[in-house]
Amino acid sequence: MADGKKTLAEHQEYVEQMARLSFFFARRWLEKRMPEKTIGELLRDHTPLLYHALNYTDHETKWDNPACLGILAKADELKVLPPTKFEEQMWSEVTDLAVERAERFYPTSVGMGVSKEWNAGSLKYDPPVPGLPPNYCNFHIANAVSPKSIFDDPEYLPHCFIELMARSKKEHGYDTLHTATWLDDHHRWLALFPQEWIDNLSPRTNDVSWNFGNWGQMVTARGTFNRNAGQYLREHGELKYKCRRSHCSFAAMRKHLTTVLKAIGTF
């Protein structure tokens, strides 16, 4: 496309590769790791198949609808196939549905912009989250500047965080940042944070859920499929970057970002 956005064909390829990877990963690696679960449960709970590939966003009800239940039931039926054949057969089963949903959701798919819910550039903070301290600002990361990377402009993310802290403090009285993301295992992201954040990082584990806190690394800045990341998972049976949780005070973050921006020469 003239503006650099991904094409419909590229989005269809993204959907296919995310679905195929889900099928292979569940059958080749997850079954051994979690034998107490059915292959359908593994696909539902630990891969991006339903939410990020097929764009079923009703995860709060565990995708309890006929289309999703049919896919998971078919997976249980075909679980005796070896991984590569399981992948091929399952993709054949969902191809028509995947093509239809790719076309329908392409305009709002990853890489095509963010919704108004993203209230600080490429960041979004939640209202108070049950189970977290009331002063914690739980935030999420997207890419509002696609097809560029959020890291292309070294000033961009620091200013997103400054805006997020100012707005969320005014709105909710927050004073502590908190999130869980695969980016917490990546040096370019961690360079944005103070030592307090580094010290509070949760351990690296192979636990993996269905969400983009784990699977965002499979997506390029343009919203296309990251083939290198996908190949790593196929070969090693684990995501290269682990989803890790952390938190730090707004005060420590502001002080660190001042240092970061001074180093850039813009503060």
Disulfide bonds with the S-S distance in Angstrom:
none
